[in-house]
Amino acid sequence: MITHDEAIEIIRQEGSTHLLGSEIVPLDQIAGRICAETLKSPIANQPFDNSAMDGFALKAEELASAVNDSPVALEVIGRIAAGDIAPTKAPSHGQCYEIMTGAPMPAGCDAVIPIEKAERGKSKVLFRVQAHKDENVRHAGEDFAAGEKVLAPGHVLGSQHILVLATIGIGKIKVICKPKIAVLSTGLEVVDDLNSKLNSGQIYNSTGPYLRSTLSVFGAEVFSCGTVADDAAVFKSKLESMIRNRFDIIVSTGAVSAGSYDFIRQALEEKGAEILFHKVKIRPGKPVLFAKFPDGGPFYIGLPGNPVASAAGLRFFVYPLIRAMQGLLPEQPQYALLKNSYSKKTDFRFFLRAIVSHSDKTTHEVDIMQKQQSFMVSPFITANAWAVAPEGVEMMKTGDVVNVYPLMP
């Protein structure tokens, strides 16, 4: 049985040799995607010198003598609105332009006095304050220069990037393709219809909807392949169909342990899959299985059927595989001070549901929750993190530094 670190090394080696392709998508569809190209600004932002205020554009030196008791009067020779062409006629001595926010600065003007600081007369405007060069002027290229690098490959895109890219006129972008992931549940006792009444010995399928929803959060295109009862022949038929559909990853729950109905490993091997590892020194989720099919076929991750074991396996095996196939670096943990002691088996790594909080502006604390058994789902109501109890440690003490990961990356 291998360690979790060894398993992740295998996952990263395999995933990095099966990188996902790329596609071009419109700007309004980039949130949550991975940038697959170097993006440079095609224009300067601001694209031209413009006013940051509604007010009056002028030469700053015109108001050098302006004070409250002795204002300077300037003649308004024109009005410039946003969208107008910048006037090429510079104001003469004693003149200015009225200007609106976003309007292009006229030739010869280097400052804008807000309208609130000016007094309109019948034919002139009075100024009782001095002006400073570049005051309330937004200069061309002040935000981005034309040709400046904006985003690099591997950058995780959010809706905030839409604002940036639209501003500089980029309407589509090359991103990493979403991995196509099939989700299959197993078990005679599993009931998919959550509105039906359970018979004796039955349980609702909680892992299926959880996996499908979470994989969508991970950025995958998810396909539900239903539930297979504990029947190896039916599973093999379903497996053949999933292989033909050219999924990138197949994720199943249940039937990976060592019981009479745990048929997945044998079925995979009979279909030509190479088992890369089976069973890892972790709790929950020890029976996890990782395999690959030949000739560019899909990866296969078999998770245990218990709900929490499936959730931990999804977070700490499937998600690292997706990142590797996207060409991303390994996820790094956060660190928190343990609020309560915890004991465990020495030779296993434990993934524990936890609550991370802030004791002050800089310090994270983590509280390991009760009810950590792999069938107990109630901690998920309030948990916001996974705390990692490493191998080689039997007792974690209050105040120890603990690796933590957000419940959802």
Secondary structure, DSSP 8 states (H G I E B T S, - for coil): -B-HHHHHHHHHHHHHTS---EEEEEGGG-TT-BB-S-EE-SS-BSSS-EESSSEEEE-GGGGTT--SSS-EEEEEEEEE-TTS----S---TTEEEEE-TT-B--TT--EEEEGGGEEE-SSEEEE-S---TTTTEE-TTSSB-TT-EEE-TT-B--HHHHHHHHHTT--EEEEE---EEEEEEE-TTEE--TTS---TT-EE--HHHHHHHHHHHTT-EEEEEEEE-S-HHHHHHHHHHHHHTT-SEEEEES--SSSTT--HHHHHHHTT-EEEEE-BSEES-TT-EEEE-TTT--EEEEE-SSHHHHHHHIIIIIHHHHHHHTT------EEEEESS-EE--TTSEEEEEEEEEESSSS-EEEEE-S--STT--GGGGT--EEEEE-TT-SEE-TT-EEEEEES--
